[in-house]
Amino acid sequence: MSLRELRQKRGLTQKQLADRVDGVNQQRIAAWETGARNLGDASFNVIIKVADALKVSNPRKLLEADKPKENTSES
C-alpha cells in the first residue's frame, strides 16, 4: 500500500500528516506521494515518525511501498 493510500485510509490530509511528523512539511509529503522525492532518502528518525503517525508497525512496509514498481509488460 502506498504512502498516499495509507494516509487516506487513516483519514488524514497531507497537512495533518505533516503536522504529526516533526521536521516534515506538507510539500515533502506531497513529494513523497508523487515520487518527486524518495521516502527512503529521509532520515531513519523521520521514517519512524511517519510510520508511527500512520500506525504502521513495520517501517519497512513504507519503504517497500515507496519503491517504484517494475514494469513487467512487454512491448
PDB file of N, CA, C, O and CB in Angstrom:
ATOM      1  N   MET A   1       0.853  -1.172   0.000  1.00  0.00           N
ATOM      2  CA  MET A   1       0.000   0.000   0.000  1.00  0.00           C
ATOM      3  C   MET A   1       0.903   1.240   0.000  1.00  0.00           C
ATOM      4  O   MET A   1       1.863   1.312   0.767  1.00  0.00           O
ATOM      5  CB  MET A   1      -0.973  -0.005   1.233  1.00  0.00           C
ATOM      6  N   SER A   2       0.600   2.186  -0.837  1.00  0.00           N
ATOM      7  CA  SER A   2       1.421   3.389  -0.972  1.00  0.00           C
ATOM      8  C   SER A   2       1.223   4.329   0.215  1.00  0.00           C
ATOM      9  O   SER A   2       0.272   4.201   0.986  1.00  0.00           O
ATOM     10  CB  SER A   2       1.088   4.116  -2.278  1.00  0.00           C
ATOM     11  N   LEU A   3       2.143   5.265   0.334  1.00  0.00           N
ATOM     12  CA  LEU A   3       2.043   6.271   1.386  1.00  0.00           C
ATOM     13  C   LEU A   3       0.714   7.012   1.283  1.00  0.00           C
ATOM     14  O   LEU A   3       0.040   7.229   2.290  1.00  0.00           O
ATOM     15  CB  LEU A   3       3.219   7.262   1.304  1.00  0.00           C
ATOM     16  N   ARG A   4       0.341   7.397   0.070  1.00  0.00           N
ATOM     17  CA  ARG A   4      -0.929   8.106  -0.128  1.00  0.00           C
ATOM     18  C   ARG A   4      -2.113   7.239   0.316  1.00  0.00           C
ATOM     19  O   ARG A   4      -3.018   7.724   0.994  1.00  0.00           O
ATOM     20  CB  ARG A   4      -1.093   8.512  -1.612  1.00  0.00           C
ATOM     21  N   GLU A   5      -2.104   5.973  -0.062  1.00  0.00           N
ATOM     22  CA  GLU A   5      -3.201   5.072   0.322  1.00  0.00           C
ATOM     23  C   GLU A   5      -3.276   4.902   1.836  1.00  0.00           C
ATOM     24  O   GLU A   5      -4.366   4.906   2.409  1.00  0.00           O
ATOM     25  CB  GLU A   5      -3.026   3.702  -0.347  1.00  0.00           C
ATOM     26  N   LEU A   6      -2.126   4.753   2.484  1.00  0.00           N
ATOM     27  CA  LEU A   6      -2.108   4.621   3.943  1.00  0.00           C
ATOM     28  C   LEU A   6      -2.641   5.886   4.610  1.00  0.00           C
ATOM     29  O   LEU A   6      -3.445   5.828   5.539  1.00  0.00           O
ATOM     30  CB  LEU A   6      -0.683   4.322   4.440  1.00  0.00           C
ATOM     31  N   ARG A   7      -2.174   7.028   4.114  1.00  0.00           N
ATOM     32  CA  ARG A   7      -2.621   8.309   4.686  1.00  0.00           C
ATOM     33  C   ARG A   7      -4.131   8.473   4.544  1.00  0.00           C
ATOM     34  O   ARG A   7      -4.820   8.846   5.493  1.00  0.00           O
ATOM     35  CB  ARG A   7      -1.897   9.490   4.003  1.00  0.00           C
ATOM     36  N   GLN A   8      -4.632   8.187   3.345  1.00  0.00           N
ATOM     37  CA  GLN A   8      -6.068   8.337   3.102  1.00  0.00           C
ATOM     38  C   GLN A   8      -6.868   7.326   3.913  1.00  0.00           C
ATOM     39  O   GLN A   8      -7.952   7.643   4.401  1.00  0.00           O
ATOM     40  CB  GLN A   8      -6.379   8.176   1.610  1.00  0.00           C
ATOM     41  N   LYS A   9      -6.347   6.126   4.059  1.00  0.00           N
ATOM     42  CA  LYS A   9      -7.024   5.100   4.856  1.00  0.00           C
ATOM     43  C   LYS A   9      -7.171   5.548   6.310  1.00  0.00           C
ATOM     44  O   LYS A   9      -8.142   5.207   6.985  1.00  0.00           O
ATOM     45  CB  LYS A   9      -6.252   3.770   4.787  1.00  0.00           C
ATOM     46  N   ARG A  10      -6.185   6.320   6.778  1.00  0.00           N
ATOM     47  CA  ARG A  10      -6.230   6.831   8.152  1.00  0.00           C
ATOM     48  C   ARG A  10      -7.051   8.112   8.249  1.00  0.00           C
ATOM     49  O   ARG A  10      -7.230   8.653   9.339  1.00  0.00           O
ATOM     50  CB  ARG A  10      -4.814   7.083   8.668  1.00  0.00           C
ATOM     51  N   GLY A  11      -7.550   8.599   7.113  1.00  0.00           N
ATOM     52  CA  GLY A  11      -8.394   9.791   7.114  1.00  0.00           C
ATOM     53  C   GLY A  11      -7.628  11.076   7.344  1.00  0.00           C
ATOM     54  O   GLY A  11      -8.173  12.040   7.881  1.00  0.00           O
ATOM     55  N   LEU A  12      -6.351  11.096   6.937  1.00  0.00           N
ATOM     56  CA  LEU A  12      -5.517  12.273   7.145  1.00  0.00           C
ATOM     57  C   LEU A  12      -5.270  13.015   5.838  1.00  0.00           C
ATOM     58  O   LEU A  12      -5.173  12.406   4.772  1.00  0.00           O
ATOM     59  CB  LEU A  12      -4.191  11.875   7.779  1.00  0.00           C
ATOM     60  N   THR A  13      -5.170  14.327   5.933  1.00  0.00           N
ATOM     61  CA  THR A  13      -4.713  15.121   4.800  1.00  0.00           C
ATOM     62  C   THR A  13      -3.180  15.131   4.835  1.00  0.00           C
ATOM     63  O   THR A  13      -2.573  14.719   5.824  1.00  0.00           O
ATOM     64  CB  THR A  13      -5.305  16.588   4.843  1.00  0.00           C
ATOM     65  N   GLN A  14      -2.575  15.598   3.768  1.00  0.00           N
ATOM     66  CA  GLN A  14      -1.112  15.726   3.755  1.00  0.00           C
ATOM     67  C   GLN A  14      -0.666  16.664   4.877  1.00  0.00           C
ATOM     68  O   GLN A  14       0.327  16.396   5.552  1.00  0.00           O
ATOM     69  CB  GLN A  14      -0.614  16.251   2.374  1.00  0.00           C
ATOM     70  N   LYS A  15      -1.386  17.747   5.075  1.00  0.00           N
ATOM     71  CA  LYS A  15      -1.052  18.723   6.121  1.00  0.00           C
ATOM     72  C   LYS A  15      -1.151  18.086   7.498  1.00  0.00           C
ATOM     73  O   LYS A  15      -0.274  18.291   8.337  1.00  0.00           O
ATOM     74  CB  LYS A  15      -1.981  19.950   6.039  1.00  0.00           C
ATOM     75  N   GLN A  16      -2.200  17.321   7.742  1.00  0.00           N
ATOM     76  CA  GLN A  16      -2.362  16.674   9.048  1.00  0.00           C
ATOM     77  C   GLN A  16      -1.226  15.682   9.320  1.00  0.00           C
ATOM     78  O   GLN A  16      -0.714  15.607  10.436  1.00  0.00           O
ATOM     79  CB  GLN A  16      -3.721  15.953   9.120  1.00  0.00           C
ATOM     80  N   LEU A  17      -0.842  14.931   8.299  1.00  0.00           N
ATOM     81  CA  LEU A  17       0.266  14.000   8.474  1.00  0.00           C
ATOM     82  C   LEU A  17       1.552  14.767   8.742  1.00  0.00           C
ATOM     83  O   LEU A  17       2.321  14.392   9.628  1.00  0.00           O
ATOM     84  CB  LEU A  17       0.424  13.098   7.237  1.00  0.00           C
ATOM     85  N   ALA A  18       1.794  15.824   7.996  1.00  0.00           N
ATOM     86  CA  ALA A  18       2.997  16.633   8.205  1.00  0.00           C
ATOM     87  C   ALA A  18       3.029  17.214   9.617  1.00  0.00           C
ATOM     88  O   ALA A  18       4.092  17.280  10.233  1.00  0.00           O
ATOM     89  CB  ALA A  18       3.068  17.765   7.168  1.00  0.00           C
ATOM     90  N   ASP A  19       1.891  17.629  10.126  1.00  0.00           N
ATOM     91  CA  ASP A  19       1.824  18.190  11.478  1.00  0.00           C
ATOM     92  C   ASP A  19       2.173  17.146  12.540  1.00  0.00           C
ATOM     93  O   ASP A  19       2.612  17.498  13.635  1.00  0.00           O
ATOM     94  CB  ASP A  19       0.426  18.755  11.745  1.00  0.00           C
ATOM     95  N   ARG A  20       1.982  15.877  12.224  1.00  0.00           N
ATOM     96  CA  ARG A  20       2.288  14.797  13.180  1.00  0.00           C
ATOM     97  C   ARG A  20       3.744  14.348  13.115  1.00  0.00           C
ATOM     98  O   ARG A  20       4.204  13.593  13.971  1.00  0.00           O
ATOM     99  CB  ARG A  20       1.385  13.605  12.922  1.00  0.00           C
ATOM    100  N   VAL A  21       4.466  14.815  12.097  1.00  0.00           N
ATOM    101  CA  VAL A  21       5.856  14.402  11.913  1.00  0.00           C
ATOM    102  C   VAL A  21       6.753  15.632  12.010  1.00  0.00           C
ATOM    103  O   VAL A  21       6.761  16.476  11.113  1.00  0.00           O
ATOM    104  CB  VAL A  21       6.053  13.677  10.544  1.00  0.00           C
ATOM    105  N   ASP A  22       7.504  15.727  13.097  1.00  0.00           N
ATOM    106  CA  ASP A  22       8.402  16.877  13.284  1.00  0.00           C
ATOM    107  C   ASP A  22       9.403  16.964  12.144  1.00  0.00           C
ATOM    108  O   ASP A  22       9.990  15.960  11.740  1.00  0.00           O
ATOM    109  CB  ASP A  22       9.145  16.778  14.631  1.00  0.00           C
ATOM    110  N   GLY A  23       9.588  18.162  11.635  1.00  0.00           N
ATOM    111  CA  GLY A  23      10.590  18.400  10.604  1.00  0.00           C
ATOM    112  C   GLY A  23      10.133  18.095   9.191  1.00  0.00           C
ATOM    113  O   GLY A  23      10.938  18.123   8.260  1.00  0.00           O
ATOM    114  N   VAL A  24       8.859  17.806   9.019  1.00  0.00           N
ATOM    115  CA  VAL A  24       8.322  17.486   7.690  1.00  0.00           C
ATOM    116  C   VAL A  24       7.151  18.420   7.411  1.00  0.00           C
ATOM    117  O   VAL A  24       6.282  18.617   8.261  1.00  0.00           O
ATOM    118  CB  VAL A  24       7.875  15.978   7.595  1.00  0.00           C
ATOM    119  N   ASN A  25       7.139  18.991   6.208  1.00  0.00           N
ATOM    120  CA  ASN A  25       6.022  19.855   5.840  1.00  0.00           C
ATOM    121  C   ASN A  25       5.133  19.169   4.791  1.00  0.00           C
ATOM    122  O   ASN A  25       5.451  18.085   4.301  1.00  0.00           O
ATOM    123  CB  ASN A  25       6.544  21.208   5.306  1.00  0.00           C
ATOM    124  N   GLN A  26       4.041  19.812   4.468  1.00  0.00           N
ATOM    125  CA  GLN A  26       3.072  19.244   3.531  1.00  0.00           C
ATOM    126  C   GLN A  26       3.692  19.031   2.159  1.00  0.00           C
ATOM    127  O   GLN A  26       3.370  18.059   1.476  1.00  0.00           O
ATOM    128  CB  GLN A  26       1.848  20.150   3.415  1.00  0.00           C
ATOM    129  N   GLN A  27       4.572  19.924   1.752  1.00  0.00           N
ATOM    130  CA  GLN A  27       5.206  19.804   0.441  1.00  0.00           C
ATOM    131  C   GLN A  27       6.069  18.540   0.374  1.00  0.00           C
ATOM    132  O   GLN A  27       6.124  17.886  -0.667  1.00  0.00           O
ATOM    133  CB  GLN A  27       6.060  21.054   0.138  1.00  0.00           C
ATOM    134  N   ARG A  28       6.735  18.197   1.463  1.00  0.00           N
ATOM    135  CA  ARG A  28       7.555  16.992   1.494  1.00  0.00           C
ATOM    136  C   ARG A  28       6.675  15.745   1.394  1.00  0.00           C
ATOM    137  O   ARG A  28       7.024  14.798   0.690  1.00  0.00           O
ATOM    138  CB  ARG A  28       8.406  16.949   2.779  1.00  0.00           C
ATOM    139  N   ILE A  29       5.547  15.739   2.088  1.00  0.00           N
ATOM    140  CA  ILE A  29       4.608  14.613   1.997  1.00  0.00           C
ATOM    141  C   ILE A  29       4.146  14.464   0.551  1.00  0.00           C
ATOM    142  O   ILE A  29       4.125  13.357   0.013  1.00  0.00           O
ATOM    143  CB  ILE A  29       3.384  14.821   2.948  1.00  0.00           C
ATOM    144  N   ALA A  30       3.775  15.579  -0.076  1.00  0.00           N
ATOM    145  CA  ALA A  30       3.325  15.560  -1.468  1.00  0.00           C
ATOM    146  C   ALA A  30       4.418  15.023  -2.388  1.00  0.00           C
ATOM    147  O   ALA A  30       4.135  14.242  -3.296  1.00  0.00           O
ATOM    148  CB  ALA A  30       2.905  16.967  -1.915  1.00  0.00           C
ATOM    149  N   ALA A  31       5.655  15.432  -2.159  1.00  0.00           N
ATOM    150  CA  ALA A  31       6.763  14.972  -2.993  1.00  0.00           C
ATOM    151  C   ALA A  31       6.973  13.466  -2.843  1.00  0.00           C
ATOM    152  O   ALA A  31       7.242  12.777  -3.827  1.00  0.00           O
ATOM    153  CB  ALA A  31       8.052  15.723  -2.632  1.00  0.00           C
ATOM    154  N   TRP A  32       6.853  12.958  -1.630  1.00  0.00           N
ATOM    155  CA  TRP A  32       6.972  11.501  -1.422  1.00  0.00           C
ATOM    156  C   TRP A  32       5.848  10.760  -2.140  1.00  0.00           C
ATOM    157  O   TRP A  32       6.068   9.721  -2.762  1.00  0.00           O
ATOM    158  CB  TRP A  32       6.948  11.161   0.090  1.00  0.00           C
ATOM    159  N   GLU A  33       4.648  11.312  -2.042  1.00  0.00           N
ATOM    160  CA  GLU A  33       3.493  10.632  -2.641  1.00  0.00           C
ATOM    161  C   GLU A  33       3.546  10.623  -4.163  1.00  0.00           C
ATOM    162  O   GLU A  33       3.105   9.661  -4.791  1.00  0.00           O
ATOM    163  CB  GLU A  33       2.208  11.295  -2.185  1.00  0.00           C
ATOM    164  N   THR A  34       4.076  11.673  -4.758  1.00  0.00           N
ATOM    165  CA  THR A  34       4.119  11.752  -6.217  1.00  0.00           C
ATOM    166  C   THR A  34       5.369  11.112  -6.807  1.00  0.00           C
ATOM    167  O   THR A  34       5.473  10.919  -8.018  1.00  0.00           O
ATOM    168  CB  THR A  34       4.039  13.190  -6.655  1.00  0.00           C
ATOM    169  N   GLY A  35       6.315  10.788  -5.930  1.00  0.00           N
ATOM    170  CA  GLY A  35       7.555  10.191  -6.410  1.00  0.00           C
ATOM    171  C   GLY A  35       8.618  11.209  -6.764  1.00  0.00           C
ATOM    172  O   GLY A  35       9.690  10.841  -7.244  1.00  0.00           O
ATOM    173  N   ALA A  36       8.340  12.495  -6.533  1.00  0.00           N
ATOM    174  CA  ALA A  36       9.340  13.523  -6.792  1.00  0.00           C
ATOM    175  C   ALA A  36      10.536  13.378  -5.844  1.00  0.00           C
ATOM    176  O   ALA A  36      11.661  13.751  -6.178  1.00  0.00           O
ATOM    177  CB  ALA A  36       8.716  14.918  -6.652  1.00  0.00           C
ATOM    178  N   ARG A  37      10.269  12.836  -4.669  1.00  0.00           N
ATOM    179  CA  ARG A  37      11.319  12.532  -3.685  1.00  0.00           C
ATOM    180  C   ARG A  37      11.087  11.116  -3.189  1.00  0.00           C
ATOM    181  O   ARG A  37       9.960  10.621  -3.171  1.00  0.00           O
ATOM    182  CB  ARG A  37      11.316  13.560  -2.488  1.00  0.00           C
ATOM    183  N   ASN A  38      12.170  10.477  -2.790  1.00  0.00           N
ATOM    184  CA  ASN A  38      12.110   9.102  -2.323  1.00  0.00           C
ATOM    185  C   ASN A  38      12.069   9.098  -0.800  1.00  0.00           C
ATOM    186  O   ASN A  38      12.945   9.673  -0.155  1.00  0.00           O
ATOM    187  CB  ASN A  38      13.319   8.280  -2.848  1.00  0.00           C
ATOM    188  N   LEU A  39      11.065   8.459  -0.223  1.00  0.00           N
ATOM    189  CA  LEU A  39      10.958   8.366   1.229  1.00  0.00           C
ATOM    190  C   LEU A  39      12.188   7.686   1.822  1.00  0.00           C
ATOM    191  O   LEU A  39      12.586   7.994   2.945  1.00  0.00           O
ATOM    192  CB  LEU A  39       9.690   7.603   1.625  1.00  0.00           C
ATOM    193  N   GLY A  40      12.781   6.777   1.083  1.00  0.00           N
ATOM    194  CA  GLY A  40      13.972   6.083   1.554  1.00  0.00           C
ATOM    195  C   GLY A  40      15.164   6.996   1.761  1.00  0.00           C
ATOM    196  O   GLY A  40      16.119   6.613   2.436  1.00  0.00           O
ATOM    197  N   ASP A  41      15.132   8.199   1.195  1.00  0.00           N
ATOM    198  CA  ASP A  41      16.211   9.159   1.383  1.00  0.00           C
ATOM    199  C   ASP A  41      16.051   9.963   2.678  1.00  0.00           C
ATOM    200  O   ASP A  41      16.957  10.696   3.074  1.00  0.00           O
ATOM    201  CB  ASP A  41      16.274  10.102   0.194  1.00  0.00           C
ATOM    202  N   ALA A  42      14.905   9.822   3.327  1.00  0.00           N
ATOM    203  CA  ALA A  42      14.672  10.527   4.591  1.00  0.00           C
ATOM    204  C   ALA A  42      15.487   9.869   5.700  1.00  0.00           C
ATOM    205  O   ALA A  42      15.920   8.725   5.568  1.00  0.00           O
ATOM    206  CB  ALA A  42      13.158  10.532   4.956  1.00  0.00           C
ATOM    207  N   SER A  43      15.689  10.594   6.782  1.00  0.00           N
ATOM    208  CA  SER A  43      16.425  10.025   7.907  1.00  0.00           C
ATOM    209  C   SER A  43      15.606   8.910   8.544  1.00  0.00           C
ATOM    210  O   SER A  43      14.381   8.863   8.424  1.00  0.00           O
ATOM    211  CB  SER A  43      16.767  11.115   8.951  1.00  0.00           C
ATOM    212  N   PHE A  44      16.312   8.021   9.221  1.00  0.00           N
ATOM    213  CA  PHE A  44      15.648   6.908   9.896  1.00  0.00           C
ATOM    214  C   PHE A  44      14.608   7.423  10.885  1.00  0.00           C
ATOM    215  O   PHE A  44      13.515   6.865  10.988  1.00  0.00           O
ATOM    216  CB  PHE A  44      16.679   6.025  10.617  1.00  0.00           C
ATOM    217  N   ASN A  45      14.949   8.495  11.619  1.00  0.00           N
ATOM    218  CA  ASN A  45      14.014   9.045  12.606  1.00  0.00           C
ATOM    219  C   ASN A  45      12.737   9.547  11.946  1.00  0.00           C
ATOM    220  O   ASN A  45      11.648   9.360  12.489  1.00  0.00           O
ATOM    221  CB  ASN A  45      14.673  10.179  13.387  1.00  0.00           C
ATOM    222  N   VAL A  46      12.854  10.177  10.793  1.00  0.00           N
ATOM    223  CA  VAL A  46      11.668  10.673  10.087  1.00  0.00           C
ATOM    224  C   VAL A  46      10.812   9.501   9.610  1.00  0.00           C
ATOM    225  O   VAL A  46       9.586   9.539   9.722  1.00  0.00           O
ATOM    226  CB  VAL A  46      12.077  11.567   8.885  1.00  0.00           C
ATOM    227  N   ILE A  47      11.451   8.470   9.083  1.00  0.00           N
ATOM    228  CA  ILE A  47      10.700   7.292   8.622  1.00  0.00           C
ATOM    229  C   ILE A  47       9.931   6.667   9.783  1.00  0.00           C
ATOM    230  O   ILE A  47       8.774   6.280   9.625  1.00  0.00           O
ATOM    231  CB  ILE A  47      11.654   6.247   7.987  1.00  0.00           C
ATOM    232  N   ILE A  48      10.570   6.567  10.946  1.00  0.00           N
ATOM    233  CA  ILE A  48       9.912   6.018  12.138  1.00  0.00           C
ATOM    234  C   ILE A  48       8.718   6.891  12.530  1.00  0.00           C
ATOM    235  O   ILE A  48       7.652   6.374  12.865  1.00  0.00           O
ATOM    236  CB  ILE A  48      10.916   5.914  13.319  1.00  0.00           C
ATOM    237  N   LYS A  49       8.896   8.216  12.489  1.00  0.00           N
ATOM    238  CA  LYS A  49       7.807   9.129  12.855  1.00  0.00           C
ATOM    239  C   LYS A  49       6.637   9.024  11.881  1.00  0.00           C
ATOM    240  O   LYS A  49       5.480   9.067  12.298  1.00  0.00           O
ATOM    241  CB  LYS A  49       8.315  10.571  12.900  1.00  0.00           C
ATOM    242  N   VAL A  50       6.927   8.888  10.592  1.00  0.00           N
ATOM    243  CA  VAL A  50       5.869   8.725   9.591  1.00  0.00           C
ATOM    244  C   VAL A  50       5.127   7.410   9.854  1.00  0.00           C
ATOM    245  O   VAL A  50       3.897   7.366   9.830  1.00  0.00           O
ATOM    246  CB  VAL A  50       6.461   8.748   8.139  1.00  0.00           C
ATOM    247  N   ALA A  51       5.884   6.350  10.104  1.00  0.00           N
ATOM    248  CA  ALA A  51       5.271   5.048  10.389  1.00  0.00           C
ATOM    249  C   ALA A  51       4.384   5.136  11.631  1.00  0.00           C
ATOM    250  O   ALA A  51       3.269   4.613  11.636  1.00  0.00           O
ATOM    251  CB  ALA A  51       6.358   3.965  10.584  1.00  0.00           C
ATOM    252  N   ASP A  52       4.872   5.791  12.674  1.00  0.00           N
ATOM    253  CA  ASP A  52       4.076   5.951  13.892  1.00  0.00           C
ATOM    254  C   ASP A  52       2.802   6.755  13.626  1.00  0.00           C
ATOM    255  O   ASP A  52       1.726   6.393  14.101  1.00  0.00           O
ATOM    256  CB  ASP A  52       4.907   6.635  14.981  1.00  0.00           C
ATOM    257  N   ALA A  53       2.926   7.838  12.870  1.00  0.00           N
ATOM    258  CA  ALA A  53       1.766   8.686  12.576  1.00  0.00           C
ATOM    259  C   ALA A  53       0.709   7.931  11.783  1.00  0.00           C
ATOM    260  O   ALA A  53      -0.486   8.191  11.924  1.00  0.00           O
ATOM    261  CB  ALA A  53       2.201   9.931  11.804  1.00  0.00           C
ATOM    262  N   LEU A  54       1.157   6.988  10.942  1.00  0.00           N
ATOM    263  CA  LEU A  54       0.221   6.213  10.121  1.00  0.00           C
ATOM    264  C   LEU A  54      -0.153   4.879  10.762  1.00  0.00           C
ATOM    265  O   LEU A  54      -0.881   4.080  10.174  1.00  0.00           O
ATOM    266  CB  LEU A  54       0.819   5.966   8.750  1.00  0.00           C
ATOM    267  N   LYS A  55       0.356   4.646  11.981  1.00  0.00           N
ATOM    268  CA  LYS A  55       0.085   3.406  12.716  1.00  0.00           C
ATOM    269  C   LYS A  55       0.535   2.181  11.925  1.00  0.00           C
ATOM    270  O   LYS A  55      -0.167   1.174  11.849  1.00  0.00           O
ATOM    271  CB  LYS A  55      -1.410   3.294  13.042  1.00  0.00           C
ATOM    272  N   VAL A  56       1.727   2.296  11.338  1.00  0.00           N
ATOM    273  CA  VAL A  56       2.341   1.188  10.612  1.00  0.00           C
ATOM    274  C   VAL A  56       3.389   0.596  11.544  1.00  0.00           C
ATOM    275  O   VAL A  56       4.332   1.283  11.938  1.00  0.00           O
ATOM    276  CB  VAL A  56       2.976   1.656   9.231  1.00  0.00           C
ATOM    277  N   SER A  57       3.229  -0.674  11.898  1.00  0.00           N
ATOM    278  CA  SER A  57       4.117  -1.280  12.893  1.00  0.00           C
ATOM    279  C   SER A  57       5.520  -1.537  12.356  1.00  0.00           C
ATOM    280  O   SER A  57       6.482  -1.521  13.123  1.00  0.00           O
ATOM    281  CB  SER A  57       3.525  -2.577  13.387  1.00  0.00           C
ATOM    282  N   ASN A  58       5.652  -1.770  11.068  1.00  0.00           N
ATOM    283  CA  ASN A  58       6.945  -2.063  10.482  1.00  0.00           C
ATOM    284  C   ASN A  58       7.285  -0.988   9.437  1.00  0.00           C
ATOM    285  O   ASN A  58       6.682  -0.964   8.364  1.00  0.00           O
ATOM    286  CB  ASN A  58       6.951  -3.481   9.846  1.00  0.00           C
ATOM    287  N   PRO A  59       8.240  -0.105   9.740  1.00  0.00           N
ATOM    288  CA  PRO A  59       8.579   0.965   8.801  1.00  0.00           C
ATOM    289  C   PRO A  59       9.030   0.459   7.434  1.00  0.00           C
ATOM    290  O   PRO A  59       8.941   1.192   6.449  1.00  0.00           O
ATOM    291  CB  PRO A  59       9.657   1.825   9.387  1.00  0.00           C
ATOM    292  N   ARG A  60       9.508  -0.774   7.356  1.00  0.00           N
ATOM    293  CA  ARG A  60       9.911  -1.324   6.058  1.00  0.00           C
ATOM    294  C   ARG A  60       8.750  -1.352   5.080  1.00  0.00           C
ATOM    295  O   ARG A  60       8.946  -1.230   3.871  1.00  0.00           O
ATOM    296  CB  ARG A  60      10.474  -2.729   6.229  1.00  0.00           C
ATOM    297  N   LYS A  61       7.540  -1.513   5.603  1.00  0.00           N
ATOM    298  CA  LYS A  61       6.362  -1.512   4.721  1.00  0.00           C
ATOM    299  C   LYS A  61       6.247  -0.187   3.980  1.00  0.00           C
ATOM    300  O   LYS A  61       5.864  -0.157   2.810  1.00  0.00           O
ATOM    301  CB  LYS A  61       5.075  -1.779   5.530  1.00  0.00           C
ATOM    302  N   LEU A  62       6.579   0.910   4.659  1.00  0.00           N
ATOM    303  CA  LEU A  62       6.546   2.222   3.994  1.00  0.00           C
ATOM    304  C   LEU A  62       7.605   2.291   2.910  1.00  0.00           C
ATOM    305  O   LEU A  62       7.345   2.772   1.807  1.00  0.00           O
ATOM    306  CB  LEU A  62       6.759   3.361   5.014  1.00  0.00           C
ATOM    307  N   LEU A  63       8.795   1.810   3.225  1.00  0.00           N
ATOM    308  CA  LEU A  63       9.893   1.881   2.266  1.00  0.00           C
ATOM    309  C   LEU A  63       9.643   0.978   1.068  1.00  0.00           C
ATOM    310  O   LEU A  63       9.962   1.342  -0.063  1.00  0.00           O
ATOM    311  CB  LEU A  63      11.205   1.503   2.935  1.00  0.00           C
ATOM    312  N   GLU A  64       9.075  -0.195   1.311  1.00  0.00           N
ATOM    313  CA  GLU A  64       8.775  -1.110   0.207  1.00  0.00           C
ATOM    314  C   GLU A  64       7.676  -0.538  -0.676  1.00  0.00           C
ATOM    315  O   GLU A  64       7.723  -0.686  -1.897  1.00  0.00           O
ATOM    316  CB  GLU A  64       8.360  -2.492   0.744  1.00  0.00           C
ATOM    317  N   ALA A  65       6.695   0.108  -0.076  1.00  0.00           N
ATOM    318  CA  ALA A  65       5.607   0.709  -0.841  1.00  0.00           C
ATOM    319  C   ALA A  65       6.105   1.890  -1.656  1.00  0.00           C
ATOM    320  O   ALA A  65       5.516   2.240  -2.679  1.00  0.00           O
ATOM    321  CB  ALA A  65       4.477   1.150   0.089  1.00  0.00           C
ATOM    322  N   ASP A  66       7.198   2.508  -1.198  1.00  0.00           N
ATOM    323  CA  ASP A  66       7.749   3.681  -1.863  1.00  0.00           C
ATOM    324  C   ASP A  66       8.561   3.325  -3.104  1.00  0.00           C
ATOM    325  O   ASP A  66       8.778   4.176  -3.967  1.00  0.00           O
ATOM    326  CB  ASP A  66       8.609   4.455  -0.901  1.00  0.00           C
ATOM    327  N   LYS A  67       9.013   2.070  -3.202  1.00  0.00           N
ATOM    328  CA  LYS A  67       9.822   1.659  -4.352  1.00  0.00           C
ATOM    329  C   LYS A  67       8.981   1.658  -5.614  1.00  0.00           C
ATOM    330  O   LYS A  67       7.831   1.218  -5.590  1.00  0.00           O
ATOM    331  CB  LYS A  67      10.434   0.268  -4.121  1.00  0.00           C
ATOM    332  N   PRO A  68       9.533   2.141  -6.711  1.00  0.00           N
ATOM    333  CA  PRO A  68       8.776   2.106  -7.967  1.00  0.00           C
ATOM    334  C   PRO A  68       8.552   0.664  -8.399  1.00  0.00           C
ATOM    335  O   PRO A  68       9.432  -0.187  -8.269  1.00  0.00           O
ATOM    336  CB  PRO A  68       9.513   2.893  -9.079  1.00  0.00           C
ATOM    337  N   LYS A  69       7.381   0.417  -8.904  1.00  0.00           N
ATOM    338  CA  LYS A  69       7.060  -0.928  -9.368  1.00  0.00           C
ATOM    339  C   LYS A  69       7.740  -1.163 -10.705  1.00  0.00           C
ATOM    340  O   LYS A  69       7.767  -0.291 -11.573  1.00  0.00           O
ATOM    341  CB  LYS A  69       5.525  -1.131  -9.485  1.00  0.00           C
ATOM    342  N   GLU A  70       8.288  -2.365 -10.851  1.00  0.00           N
ATOM    343  CA  GLU A  70       8.934  -2.707 -12.113  1.00  0.00           C
ATOM    344  C   GLU A  70       7.880  -2.942 -13.179  1.00  0.00           C
ATOM    345  O   GLU A  70       6.829  -3.529 -12.919  1.00  0.00           O
ATOM    346  CB  GLU A  70       9.832  -3.952 -11.955  1.00  0.00           C
ATOM    347  N   ASN A  71       8.174  -2.480 -14.363  1.00  0.00           N
ATOM    348  CA  ASN A  71       7.263  -2.679 -15.479  1.00  0.00           C
ATOM    349  C   ASN A  71       7.548  -4.050 -16.085  1.00  0.00           C
ATOM    350  O   ASN A  71       8.601  -4.266 -16.684  1.00  0.00           O
ATOM    351  CB  ASN A  71       7.412  -1.543 -16.547  1.00  0.00           C
ATOM    352  N   THR A  72       6.602  -4.972 -15.924  1.00  0.00           N
ATOM    353  CA  THR A  72       6.810  -6.326 -16.416  1.00  0.00           C
ATOM    354  C   THR A  72       6.110  -6.576 -17.742  1.00  0.00           C
ATOM    355  O   THR A  72       6.184  -7.672 -18.296  1.00  0.00           O
ATOM    356  CB  THR A  72       6.332  -7.321 -15.395  1.00  0.00           C
ATOM    357  N   SER A  73       5.433  -5.558 -18.243  1.00  0.00           N
ATOM    358  CA  SER A  73       4.739  -5.745 -19.527  1.00  0.00           C
ATOM    359  C   SER A  73       5.767  -5.668 -20.665  1.00  0.00           C
ATOM    360  O   SER A  73       6.716  -4.884 -20.624  1.00  0.00           O
ATOM    361  CB  SER A  73       3.607  -4.662 -19.723  1.00  0.00           C
ATOM    362  N   GLU A  74       5.549  -6.482 -21.644  1.00  0.00           N
ATOM    363  CA  GLU A  74       6.445  -6.492 -22.797  1.00  0.00           C
ATOM    364  C   GLU A  74       5.779  -5.792 -23.965  1.00  0.00           C
ATOM    365  O   GLU A  74       4.583  -5.960 -24.202  1.00  0.00           O
ATOM    366  CB  GLU A  74       6.836  -7.935 -23.182  1.00  0.00           C
ATOM    367  N   SER A  75       6.556  -5.008 -24.691  1.00  0.00           N
ATOM    368  CA  SER A  75       6.005  -4.273 -25.835  1.00  0.00           C
ATOM    369  C   SER A  75       6.401  -4.944 -27.129  1.00  0.00           C
ATOM    370  O   SER A  75       6.033  -4.475 -28.205  1.00  0.00           O
ATOM    371  CB  SER A  75       6.480  -2.814 -25.832  1.00  0.00           C
TER     372      SER A  75
END
